[in-house]
Amino acid sequence: MQGVTGSSPVSPTKNMKSSNGNITVKYPDGKTEVVPSGLSVAELAARINPGFLNQLIAAKVDGQLVDLAYPLEHDADVVFIRPDSDEGHDVLLHSTAHLMAQAVKRLFPATKVTIGPAIENGFYYDFDRPEPFTDDDLVAIEAEMSQIVKENFPVHRQEMSRDEAIALFAAMGEDFKVEIISEIPDDATISLYRQGEFVDLCRGPHIPSTGKAGAFKLLSVAGAYWRGDEHNKMLSRIYGTAFSSSKDLKKYLNMLEEAKRRDHRKLGKELNLFSFHEEAPANVFFHPKGATVYNLIKETVSESNHTYGYEEVNTPLIMNVSLWHQSGHYDNYRENMYFTKVDDKDFAVKPMNCPGHLLIFKSTPRSYRDLPVRMSEFGRVHRHERSGVTHGLFRVRTFVQDDAHIFCTEDQIHREVGLTLEQIFAIYKTFGFEDVRVELSTRPEKSIGSLEVWEKSESALKSVLDDKGISFQINPGDGAFYGPKIDFHIKDSLGRSWQCGTVQLDFSMPERLGISYTGEDGLDHTPVMIHRAVVGSLERFMGILIEHHAGSFPLWLAPIQVKLIPIADRHFDYTDQLAAEFTEAGIRVEVNRKNDKIGQKIRQAEMEKVPVMVIIGDKEIENRQVSVRRHKQGDAGIMSVDALKTQLLTEIREKTHQER
């Protein structure tokens, strides 16, 4: 089954044929052409240039992605899709997933297929097989995929009724496909794709033939529960990737190797930053050095909050379940919550901080003159994550969120959201992230509040983005259940994108909890609530920083900023004096007292990724100087102690991001 969650094998609706036998197509450059009705997209491309067709993988007709075989039966806007475009890459990925499934069925005929979506820069397919796939199996599957490419089967789209599709896959023994189709409405038309002996349920589109597959690689094997439910059967999942050229594939695989080297779980252990233990699954234990980095992230955001007028609050971890019913979390989020009993009453461990902030606002009479009220909290939240999806610092069961909520009038929304955007971009720049992608996420299927309120909220956020000149993408249906949101995706040094900050506009929750202020007219009014997080989970953001810097933090963020390295025992006293002097100045230092040779001590500091190494010997003591080395840069020369302190303190104060 093609696509990400929410994709469907149900066929798209086709428009009616033109009545006079000809249609008009319009190209992206504005040019139009009259062509015979029923002409396929491929035939249209060949009319433009016979060689042009070979450069294409799919097309968009009136904004809908379609196969090249799609017949043009009405006036339409046509955009041709190349395999090296984002949309072309997606077509290539899920077509390669089908290619892999066909190879698996050839080599292991008893295997049953389930779903195989495209994901970011890759794809996977889940299979029901008694024994898991091995690395040798992946090699064999790749070889068979290459053979299918050589056989160059045409890829045909086929449509049939739901009952016909159920009968087809039932006869093939594909129980999982039957289950999927059975949940589709009775009157739906089902689309399938055939290539050689293989047929799969899919919405499409797909490459025109297996020979058009690009360069591909199978990456790994994992276990996965059917439909992500741990009560269902465990399946074998094969991950892979594909690109339009071998060059792009090689570049991506090199990036994956570099990502492995930067894996925050590996570096966390090597640099003694944090650990995980079975006694508290998916809960992080920060070691002293890790806690230093963690606290620096928190302090940086806290200082910015103070600058932008936030007052810090603190709310309980456990609150009565009735509060979560009022806020809407119980109905919309309870599967991710932890519950307990206190004095025989039902309580919940908070998964979010917003209801607590609403209670604080409610506890004091408020006037319109008091607004906006800006509250911030580094609040610890707990969310139930299945063991199969937890992942180092990136996905844990408890974390601290740099949460904040602004209570304001409707007239204040524009200014407050604008200031929030300003703060978010400033903090990202401080941490070295200047490539930021912005998305506006709209109403999800599971939501509270009227359609009118949602439209007003979405319009308000869009207006701020437009006025600030911030380019953004619409992310349909991915808003929070209580309101639309602006999401921020930062790009790291490997070009990977991470969703971190969010700004959410909420008209519903204050009303549900009876929050009000006295307006200028003397009447009670419900404030608007703006939910805001800059880095999001501090744990996750720290993991991103570790991988972004490959563990080599900039000086201001490094847990140990200076490693003092005495050459011999007779230099220890002076080294201790320097350590005290640097510490008093606010520089984090550590002394290497091991009885090792100087070369070994330097190598050890390099492995620990300490930004600055200070070598201390007889001459340095005599002249009150130090020999300085920089991580990965080598010898930085001789300088006075005072000059070095001044240089380092300037870098720390300015939060310099020196390339290392």
C-alpha positions as CSV (number, residue, x, y, z in Angstrom):
1,M,0.0,0.0,0.0
2,Q,1.5,3.3,-1.1
3,G,2.2,6.4,0.9
4,V,2.3,7.7,4.4
5,T,-0.4,7.3,7.0
6,G,-3.7,8.3,5.5
7,S,-3.0,7.2,1.9
8,S,-5.6,5.1,0.3
9,P,-5.9,2.6,-2.6
10,V,-9.2,4.2,-3.5
11,S,-9.1,5.6,-7.0
12,P,-9.2,9.4,-7.6
13,T,-12.2,10.9,-9.3
14,K,-11.9,11.5,-13.0
15,N,-13.6,14.5,-14.7
16,M,-16.0,14.1,-17.6
17,K,-14.7,13.9,-21.2
18,S,-14.8,16.9,-23.4
19,S,-17.8,17.0,-25.7
20,N,-16.1,18.1,-28.9
21,G,-13.2,15.5,-29.0
22,N,-10.5,18.1,-28.2
23,I,-9.2,19.5,-24.9
24,T,-6.9,22.3,-23.9
25,V,-3.9,21.7,-21.7
26,K,-2.1,24.4,-19.9
27,Y,1.6,24.2,-18.9
28,P,3.3,25.9,-16.0
29,D,4.8,28.6,-18.2
30,G,1.2,29.7,-19.1
31,K,1.3,28.3,-22.6
32,T,-1.7,26.2,-23.8
33,E,-2.2,23.5,-26.4
34,V,-5.3,21.9,-27.9
35,V,-4.9,18.1,-28.1
36,P,-7.2,15.1,-28.7
37,S,-9.3,14.0,-25.7
38,G,-8.1,10.7,-24.3
39,L,-4.4,11.4,-25.0
40,S,-2.2,10.0,-22.2
41,V,0.2,12.2,-20.3
42,A,3.0,10.1,-21.8
43,E,1.7,10.8,-25.3
44,L,1.4,14.5,-24.6
45,A,5.1,14.5,-23.4
46,A,6.2,12.7,-26.5
47,R,4.4,15.3,-28.7
48,I,6.5,18.0,-27.1
49,N,9.8,16.1,-27.6
50,P,10.2,12.3,-28.1
51,G,13.3,12.4,-25.8
52,F,11.4,14.4,-23.2
53,L,9.3,11.5,-22.1
54,N,12.4,9.5,-21.0
55,Q,13.2,12.3,-18.5
56,L,9.8,11.9,-16.7
57,I,8.4,9.7,-14.0
58,A,4.9,11.1,-13.4
59,A,2.8,14.2,-13.8
60,K,0.4,16.4,-12.0
61,V,-3.0,17.0,-13.6
62,D,-5.0,19.8,-12.0
63,G,-2.7,19.4,-8.9
64,Q,-3.3,15.7,-8.7
65,L,-0.2,13.4,-9.0
66,V,-0.9,10.8,-11.7
67,D,0.8,8.1,-13.7
68,L,2.2,8.9,-17.2
69,A,-0.5,6.5,-18.6
70,Y,-3.2,8.8,-17.1
71,P,-5.7,9.7,-19.9
72,L,-6.4,13.4,-20.4
73,E,-10.2,13.6,-20.9
74,H,-10.9,17.3,-19.9
75,D,-9.3,20.7,-20.0
76,A,-6.5,20.6,-17.5
77,D,-3.3,22.2,-16.1
78,V,-0.4,19.7,-16.6
79,V,2.9,19.7,-14.8
80,F,5.5,17.0,-15.7
81,I,7.4,15.4,-12.9
82,R,11.1,14.4,-13.1
83,P,12.5,11.7,-10.9
84,D,15.0,14.1,-9.3
85,S,12.2,16.4,-8.0
86,D,10.7,16.0,-4.5
87,E,7.4,14.6,-5.9
88,G,9.3,12.4,-8.4
89,H,11.5,11.1,-5.6
90,D,8.4,10.1,-3.6
91,V,7.0,8.2,-6.6
92,L,10.3,6.5,-7.1
93,L,10.4,5.5,-3.4
94,H,7.1,3.8,-3.2
95,S,7.6,2.2,-6.6
96,T,10.8,0.7,-5.3
97,A,8.9,-0.6,-2.3
98,H,6.7,-2.6,-4.7
99,L,9.9,-3.7,-6.5
100,M,11.3,-5.0,-3.2
101,A,8.0,-6.8,-2.3
102,Q,8.0,-8.5,-5.7
103,A,11.5,-9.7,-5.1
104,V,10.6,-11.0,-1.6
105,K,7.6,-12.9,-3.0
106,R,9.8,-14.5,-5.6
107,L,12.5,-15.6,-3.2
108,F,10.1,-16.5,-0.3
109,P,6.7,-17.3,-1.8
110,A,5.1,-18.2,1.5
111,T,5.7,-14.6,2.8
112,K,2.6,-12.4,3.2
113,V,2.8,-8.7,2.3
114,T,1.2,-6.0,4.4
115,I,2.0,-2.3,3.8
116,G,4.9,-0.5,2.2
117,P,4.9,3.3,2.4
118,A,7.4,5.8,1.3
119,I,9.0,7.8,4.2
120,E,11.4,10.6,4.2
121,N,14.4,9.6,2.0
122,G,13.3,6.0,2.0
123,F,10.7,3.4,2.3
124,Y,9.9,0.2,4.2
125,Y,7.7,-2.8,3.7
126,D,6.3,-5.0,6.4
127,F,6.1,-8.8,5.8
128,D,4.6,-11.7,7.7
129,R,7.3,-14.4,7.7
130,P,8.0,-17.0,10.3
131,E,11.7,-16.1,10.6
132,P,13.2,-12.6,10.4
133,F,15.2,-11.6,7.4
134,T,19.0,-11.7,7.6
135,D,21.7,-9.5,6.1
136,D,22.3,-12.3,3.5
137,D,18.6,-12.2,2.7
138,L,18.9,-8.5,1.9
139,V,21.7,-9.1,-0.5
140,A,19.7,-11.8,-2.3
141,I,16.6,-9.5,-2.4
142,E,18.6,-6.6,-3.8
143,A,20.0,-9.0,-6.5
144,E,16.4,-10.1,-7.4
145,M,15.3,-6.5,-7.5
146,S,18.0,-5.8,-10.1
147,Q,16.8,-8.7,-12.1
148,I,13.2,-7.4,-12.1
149,V,14.6,-4.0,-13.3
150,K,16.3,-5.8,-16.2
151,E,13.1,-7.6,-17.1
152,N,11.5,-4.2,-17.4
153,F,7.9,-5.1,-16.7
154,P,5.3,-2.5,-17.6
155,V,3.5,-1.2,-14.5
156,H,-0.2,-1.2,-15.1
157,R,-2.9,0.4,-13.0
158,Q,-6.1,-1.6,-12.6
159,E,-9.4,-0.6,-10.9
160,M,-12.1,-2.9,-9.5
161,S,-14.8,-3.0,-6.9
162,R,-14.2,-3.6,-3.3
163,D,-15.7,-7.1,-3.4
164,E,-13.6,-8.0,-6.5
165,A,-10.5,-6.8,-4.7
166,I,-11.3,-8.8,-1.6
167,A,-11.8,-12.0,-3.7
168,L,-8.6,-11.4,-5.6
169,F,-6.4,-11.1,-2.5
170,A,-8.2,-13.8,-0.6
171,A,-7.5,-16.2,-3.4
172,M,-3.8,-15.2,-3.1
173,G,-3.8,-15.8,0.7
174,E,-3.0,-12.2,1.4
175,D,-5.0,-11.8,4.6
176,F,-3.6,-8.5,5.6
177,K,-4.6,-6.9,2.2
178,V,-8.1,-8.4,2.7
179,E,-8.3,-6.7,6.1
180,I,-7.3,-3.3,4.7
181,I,-9.8,-3.5,1.8
182,S,-12.6,-4.7,4.1
183,E,-12.4,-1.3,5.9
184,I,-12.9,0.7,2.7
185,P,-16.5,1.8,1.9
186,D,-18.6,-0.6,-0.1
187,D,-19.1,1.7,-3.1
188,A,-15.4,2.7,-3.4
189,T,-13.4,1.8,-6.5
190,I,-10.1,0.1,-5.6
191,S,-6.9,0.7,-7.5
192,L,-4.1,-1.9,-7.8
193,Y,-0.8,-2.0,-9.6
194,R,0.6,-5.0,-11.6
195,Q,4.1,-5.6,-12.7
196,G,4.8,-9.0,-14.1
197,E,3.4,-11.7,-11.7
198,F,3.2,-9.2,-8.8
199,V,0.1,-7.2,-7.9
200,D,-0.3,-4.8,-5.0
201,L,-3.0,-2.6,-3.5
202,C,-2.1,1.0,-4.1
203,R,-3.4,4.5,-4.8
204,G,-0.3,5.3,-7.0
205,P,1.1,6.8,-9.0
206,H,4.0,4.6,-10.1
207,I,6.9,4.5,-12.5
208,P,5.8,3.4,-16.0
209,S,7.9,0.2,-15.9
210,T,10.3,-1.5,-13.6
211,G,13.2,-0.6,-15.9
212,K,12.7,3.0,-14.8
213,A,13.7,2.3,-11.2
214,G,16.6,4.3,-10.1
215,A,19.6,3.4,-7.8
216,F,18.4,1.6,-4.7
217,K,19.8,0.1,-1.5
218,L,18.2,-2.1,1.2
219,L,19.4,-0.7,4.6
220,S,18.2,-2.7,7.6
221,V,15.7,-5.1,9.1
222,A,13.5,-4.4,12.1
223,G,10.5,-5.9,13.9
224,A,7.2,-4.0,13.7
225,Y,3.7,-4.8,15.1
226,W,0.9,-5.0,12.6
227,R,-0.7,-1.5,12.5
228,G,1.7,-0.4,15.3
229,D,-0.3,-2.2,18.0
230,E,1.7,-4.3,20.3
231,H,-1.3,-6.7,20.8
232,N,-1.1,-7.6,17.1
233,K,1.3,-9.9,15.2
234,M,5.0,-9.1,15.0
235,L,6.1,-8.5,11.4
236,S,9.5,-8.2,9.7
237,R,10.2,-4.8,8.3
238,I,12.8,-4.1,5.6
239,Y,14.0,-0.5,5.2
240,G,15.4,0.8,2.0
241,T,16.1,3.9,0.0
242,A,16.2,4.9,-3.7
243,F,17.4,7.8,-5.7
244,S,17.2,8.8,-9.4
245,S,21.0,8.4,-9.8
246,S,23.8,6.4,-8.3
247,K,25.6,9.6,-7.4
248,D,22.7,10.8,-5.2
249,L,22.4,7.3,-3.6
250,K,26.1,7.3,-2.8
251,K,25.8,10.8,-1.3
252,Y,22.9,9.7,0.9
253,L,24.6,6.5,2.0
254,N,27.7,8.6,3.0
255,M,25.5,10.8,5.0
256,L,24.0,7.8,6.8
257,E,27.5,6.6,7.7
258,E,28.3,10.1,9.0
259,A,25.0,10.0,10.9
260,K,26.1,6.7,12.5
261,R,29.3,8.4,13.6
262,R,27.4,11.2,15.1
263,D,24.7,9.1,16.7
264,H,23.9,10.9,20.0
265,R,23.4,7.5,21.8
266,K,27.0,6.5,20.9
267,L,28.5,9.9,21.6
268,G,26.5,10.2,24.9
269,K,28.2,7.1,26.2
270,E,31.7,7.9,24.8
271,L,31.6,11.5,26.2
272,N,30.0,10.4,29.5
273,L,27.0,12.6,29.0
274,F,24.0,10.3,29.9
275,S,22.9,6.7,30.2
276,F,19.7,4.6,30.1
277,H,18.9,1.8,32.6
278,E,16.3,-1.0,32.7
279,E,15.2,0.2,36.1
280,A,13.5,3.2,34.3
281,P,13.0,2.3,30.6
282,A,13.1,5.3,28.2
283,N,14.0,7.7,31.0
284,V,17.4,9.4,30.7
285,F,20.0,9.6,33.4
286,F,22.1,12.7,32.9
287,H,25.7,12.5,34.1
288,P,27.5,15.7,35.4
289,K,28.8,16.7,31.9
290,G,25.5,16.0,30.3
291,A,23.6,17.9,33.0
292,T,25.9,20.9,32.2
293,V,24.9,20.9,28.6
294,Y,21.2,20.3,29.5
295,N,21.2,23.2,32.0
296,L,22.9,25.6,29.5
297,I,20.1,24.9,27.0
298,K,17.6,25.7,29.7
299,E,19.4,28.8,30.8
300,T,19.7,30.1,27.3
301,V,15.9,29.8,26.8
302,S,15.2,31.1,30.2
303,E,17.3,34.3,29.6
304,S,15.4,34.8,26.4
305,N,12.0,34.3,28.1
306,H,13.0,37.0,30.6
307,T,13.9,39.4,27.8
308,Y,10.5,38.8,26.1
309,G,8.5,39.4,29.2
310,Y,7.6,35.9,30.5
311,E,7.1,35.1,34.1
312,E,8.2,31.7,35.2
313,V,5.8,29.4,37.0
314,N,5.8,25.8,38.2
315,T,2.8,23.4,38.2
316,P,2.3,19.9,39.8
317,L,3.1,16.6,38.0
318,I,-0.1,14.9,39.1
319,M,-3.6,16.5,38.8
320,N,-7.2,15.2,39.1
321,V,-8.5,13.5,36.0
322,S,-11.5,15.9,36.0
323,L,-9.1,18.6,34.8
324,W,-8.0,16.6,31.8
325,H,-11.7,15.9,30.9
326,Q,-12.3,19.7,31.0
327,S,-9.3,20.5,28.9
328,G,-10.1,17.9,26.3
329,H,-6.9,15.9,26.8
330,Y,-8.7,12.9,28.2
331,D,-10.8,12.4,25.1
332,N,-8.1,13.3,22.6
333,Y,-4.9,12.1,24.2
334,R,-5.5,9.6,27.0
335,E,-3.8,6.7,25.2
336,N,-0.5,8.6,25.8
337,M,-1.2,9.4,29.4
338,Y,-0.3,7.7,32.8
339,F,-3.0,7.4,35.5
340,T,-2.9,6.8,39.2
341,K,-5.1,7.0,42.3
342,V,-4.7,9.3,45.3
343,D,-7.2,8.8,48.2
344,D,-9.3,6.6,45.9
345,K,-9.7,9.4,43.4
346,D,-8.4,9.2,39.8
347,F,-5.4,11.4,38.9
348,A,-3.3,11.7,35.8
349,V,0.4,12.4,35.4
350,K,0.5,15.5,33.2
351,P,1.4,15.0,29.5
352,M,1.3,18.8,28.9
353,N,1.6,21.9,31.0
354,C,-1.3,24.1,29.6
355,P,-4.1,23.1,32.0
356,G,-1.9,24.0,35.0
357,H,-1.3,27.5,33.5
358,L,-5.0,28.0,32.9
359,L,-5.6,27.3,36.6
360,I,-2.9,29.8,37.6
361,F,-4.6,32.4,35.3
362,K,-8.0,31.6,36.8
363,S,-6.8,32.0,40.4
364,T,-6.5,35.8,40.2
365,P,-9.1,38.3,38.9
366,R,-7.8,39.7,35.6
367,S,-8.6,42.9,33.7
368,Y,-8.0,43.7,30.1
369,R,-5.4,46.1,31.4
370,D,-3.4,43.0,32.7
371,L,-3.2,41.4,29.3
372,P,-1.2,40.0,27.8
373,V,-0.1,37.6,30.5
374,R,3.0,35.5,29.5
375,M,3.8,32.4,31.6
376,S,6.7,30.1,31.0
377,E,7.6,26.8,32.6
378,F,10.3,24.2,32.2
379,G,7.7,21.6,33.0
380,R,8.4,17.9,33.2
381,V,5.8,15.9,31.4
382,H,5.2,12.2,31.0
383,R,3.9,10.5,27.9
384,H,3.4,6.8,27.4
385,E,5.5,5.7,24.4
386,R,5.6,2.1,23.2
387,S,8.9,0.5,23.8
388,G,9.3,-0.1,20.0
389,V,9.3,3.6,19.2
390,T,11.5,5.0,22.1
391,H,14.8,6.2,20.7
392,G,17.6,7.6,22.9
393,L,17.0,11.3,23.7
394,F,14.8,11.7,20.7
395,R,11.8,9.8,22.1
396,V,11.6,9.3,25.9
397,R,8.7,8.7,28.3
398,T,9.5,11.8,30.4
399,F,11.0,15.1,29.3
400,V,11.1,18.8,30.2
401,Q,9.5,21.1,27.7
402,D,10.3,24.8,27.4
403,D,6.6,25.5,27.6
404,A,4.9,28.9,27.6
405,H,1.4,30.3,27.3
406,I,0.3,33.8,26.4
407,F,-3.2,34.9,27.5
408,C,-4.3,37.9,25.4
409,T,-7.2,39.6,23.6
410,E,-8.0,38.9,20.0
411,D,-6.6,42.3,19.1
412,Q,-3.3,41.3,20.7
413,I,-2.8,38.0,18.8
414,H,-0.9,39.5,15.8
415,R,1.7,41.3,18.0
416,E,2.1,38.4,20.4
417,V,2.6,35.8,17.7
418,G,5.0,38.1,15.9
419,L,7.1,38.6,19.0
420,T,7.1,34.8,19.5
421,L,8.4,34.2,16.0
422,E,11.1,36.7,16.6
423,Q,12.2,35.0,19.8
424,I,12.2,31.5,18.2
425,F,14.4,32.5,15.3
426,A,16.8,34.4,17.7
427,I,17.2,31.3,19.9
428,Y,17.8,29.0,16.9
429,K,20.5,31.4,15.7
430,T,22.2,31.3,19.1
431,F,22.4,27.5,18.9
432,G,23.8,27.7,15.4
433,F,20.6,26.9,13.4
434,E,19.9,29.4,10.7
435,D,18.2,27.2,8.1
436,V,14.6,27.0,9.4
437,R,11.6,25.7,7.5
438,V,8.1,26.8,8.7
439,E,4.8,25.0,8.3
440,L,1.3,26.1,9.1
441,S,-0.6,23.1,10.3
442,T,-4.4,23.1,10.0
443,R,-7.4,21.4,11.6
444,P,-7.0,17.7,12.2
445,E,-9.8,15.1,12.0
446,K,-9.8,14.8,15.8
447,S,-10.4,18.3,17.1
448,I,-12.4,20.5,19.5
449,G,-14.0,23.9,18.7
450,S,-16.3,25.1,15.8
451,L,-15.2,25.3,12.2
452,E,-15.7,29.1,12.4
453,V,-13.2,29.4,15.2
454,W,-10.7,27.2,13.4
455,E,-10.9,29.3,10.2
456,K,-10.4,32.5,12.3
457,S,-7.4,30.9,14.0
458,E,-5.8,29.7,10.9
459,S,-6.3,33.0,9.2
460,A,-4.7,34.9,12.1
461,L,-1.6,32.8,12.1
462,K,-1.3,33.1,8.3
463,S,-1.6,36.8,8.5
464,V,1.4,37.1,10.9
465,L,3.6,34.9,8.7
466,D,2.7,37.0,5.7
467,D,3.3,40.3,7.4
468,K,6.7,39.1,8.7
469,G,7.6,37.9,5.2
470,I,8.2,34.4,6.4
471,S,7.8,31.8,3.7
472,F,5.8,28.7,4.9
473,Q,4.2,25.5,3.7
474,I,0.7,24.4,4.6
475,N,0.6,21.1,6.4
476,P,-3.1,20.0,6.1
477,G,-4.8,18.3,9.1
478,D,-1.7,18.3,11.4
479,G,-2.8,21.0,13.9
480,A,-3.2,20.3,17.6
481,F,-6.6,19.0,18.6
482,Y,-7.4,22.4,20.2
483,G,-6.0,24.7,17.5
484,P,-3.9,25.4,14.4
485,K,-0.1,25.8,14.8
486,I,3.0,27.1,13.2
487,D,5.8,24.5,13.4
488,F,9.5,25.1,13.0
489,H,11.9,22.7,11.3
490,I,15.6,23.3,11.8
491,K,18.2,21.9,9.5
492,D,21.4,20.4,11.0
493,S,24.9,20.1,9.6
494,L,24.0,16.9,7.7
495,G,21.1,18.6,6.1
496,R,18.5,16.7,8.1
497,S,15.4,18.4,9.2
498,W,14.1,18.4,12.8
499,Q,10.7,19.7,14.0
500,C,11.3,21.6,17.2
501,G,9.4,24.8,18.0
502,T,5.7,25.4,17.8
503,V,3.2,28.3,18.2
504,Q,-0.4,27.2,18.6
505,L,-3.5,29.4,18.7
506,D,-6.2,28.2,21.0
507,F,-9.7,29.7,21.4
508,S,-11.2,26.5,22.9
509,M,-9.4,25.4,26.0
510,P,-9.8,28.7,28.0
511,E,-13.5,28.6,27.3
512,R,-13.7,24.9,28.4
513,L,-12.1,25.7,31.7
514,G,-14.1,28.9,32.3
515,I,-11.2,31.3,32.0
516,S,-12.2,35.0,31.8
517,Y,-11.0,38.6,32.2
518,T,-13.0,41.8,32.7
519,G,-13.1,43.8,29.5
520,E,-13.2,47.5,29.0
521,D,-17.0,47.2,28.9
522,G,-17.0,45.7,32.5
523,L,-18.2,42.3,31.2
524,D,-16.5,38.9,31.3
525,H,-14.6,37.9,28.2
526,T,-12.6,34.7,27.3
527,P,-9.0,35.3,26.6
528,V,-7.2,33.7,23.6
529,M,-4.4,31.3,24.6
530,I,-1.2,31.0,22.6
531,H,0.8,27.8,23.3
532,R,4.5,28.2,22.6
533,A,7.6,26.1,22.7
534,V,11.0,27.1,21.2
535,V,13.2,24.0,21.5
536,G,10.4,21.7,22.6
537,S,11.7,18.7,24.5
538,L,15.0,19.8,26.1
539,E,16.1,16.1,25.9
540,R,15.4,15.8,22.2
541,F,17.0,19.2,21.4
542,M,20.1,18.1,23.3
543,G,20.2,15.0,21.1
544,I,19.9,17.1,18.0
545,L,22.8,19.4,19.2
546,I,25.0,16.4,19.9
547,E,24.5,15.1,16.4
548,H,24.7,18.6,14.8
549,H,28.1,19.2,16.4
550,A,29.2,15.5,16.3
551,G,29.8,16.0,20.1
552,S,32.3,18.8,19.4
553,F,30.3,21.5,21.1
554,P,31.1,25.2,20.6
555,L,33.1,26.6,23.5
556,W,30.2,28.2,25.3
557,L,28.2,25.0,25.3
558,A,31.0,22.5,26.0
559,P,30.7,20.7,29.4
560,I,34.5,21.1,29.8
561,Q,35.8,24.2,28.1
562,V,39.5,23.9,28.9
563,K,41.6,20.9,29.7
564,L,44.7,21.8,31.7
565,I,47.6,19.5,30.9
566,P,50.7,19.6,33.1
567,I,53.7,18.0,31.5
568,A,55.2,16.7,34.8
569,D,54.2,16.3,38.5
570,R,56.3,19.4,39.4
571,H,53.8,21.5,37.3
572,F,50.7,20.4,39.3
573,D,50.8,23.2,41.8
574,Y,50.8,26.0,39.2
575,T,48.2,24.1,37.2
576,D,45.9,24.0,40.2
577,Q,46.4,27.7,40.6
578,L,45.4,28.2,37.0
579,A,42.4,25.9,37.4
580,A,41.1,28.0,40.3
581,E,41.7,31.2,38.4
582,F,39.8,30.0,35.3
583,T,37.0,28.6,37.4
584,E,36.6,31.9,39.3
585,A,36.4,33.7,35.9
586,G,33.5,31.4,34.9
587,I,35.4,29.0,32.7
588,R,34.8,25.2,33.1
589,V,38.1,23.5,33.4
590,E,39.5,20.0,34.1
591,V,43.0,18.9,35.0
592,N,44.6,15.8,33.5
593,R,46.6,14.3,36.4
594,K,47.4,11.0,34.8
595,N,50.9,9.8,34.7
596,D,50.9,9.6,30.9
597,K,53.2,11.1,28.2
598,I,52.1,14.5,26.9
599,G,51.1,13.1,23.5
600,Q,48.8,10.6,25.2
601,K,47.2,13.4,27.3
602,I,46.6,15.5,24.2
603,R,45.1,12.6,22.3
604,Q,42.8,11.9,25.3
605,A,41.6,15.5,25.3
606,E,41.0,15.3,21.5
607,M,38.9,12.1,22.0
608,E,36.9,13.9,24.7
609,K,36.3,16.7,22.2
610,V,37.4,19.4,24.7
611,P,37.6,22.7,22.8
612,V,40.8,24.1,24.3
613,M,43.9,22.3,25.6
614,V,46.4,24.3,27.7
615,I,49.9,22.7,28.0
616,I,51.9,23.8,31.1
617,G,55.7,23.2,31.5
618,D,58.7,25.0,32.9
619,K,58.8,27.8,30.4
620,E,55.1,28.5,30.7
621,I,55.4,28.8,34.5
622,E,58.5,31.0,34.3
623,N,56.8,33.5,31.9
624,R,53.2,33.1,33.1
625,Q,52.2,31.9,29.7
626,V,50.5,28.8,28.3
627,S,50.8,26.7,25.2
628,V,47.4,26.5,23.6
629,R,45.9,23.9,21.4
630,R,42.4,23.9,19.8
631,H,40.4,20.8,19.2
632,K,40.9,19.5,15.6
633,Q,42.9,22.6,14.8
634,G,46.2,21.8,16.6
635,D,48.7,24.3,18.0
636,A,47.3,27.8,18.6
637,G,50.5,29.3,19.9
638,I,51.9,30.7,23.1
639,M,50.0,33.4,24.9
640,S,49.7,35.0,28.3
641,V,47.2,33.6,30.8
642,D,45.3,36.9,30.9
643,A,45.1,37.1,27.1
644,L,43.8,33.5,26.9
645,K,41.1,34.2,29.6
646,T,40.0,37.3,27.8
647,Q,39.8,35.5,24.5
648,L,37.8,32.6,25.9
649,L,35.4,34.8,27.9
650,T,34.7,36.8,24.8
651,E,33.9,33.6,22.8
652,I,31.7,32.3,25.7
653,R,29.8,35.7,26.1
654,E,29.2,36.0,22.4
655,K,28.3,32.3,22.1
656,T,30.6,32.0,19.1
657,H,30.2,29.0,16.8
658,Q,33.8,28.4,15.7
659,E,34.2,25.7,13.0
660,R,36.0,22.8,14.5
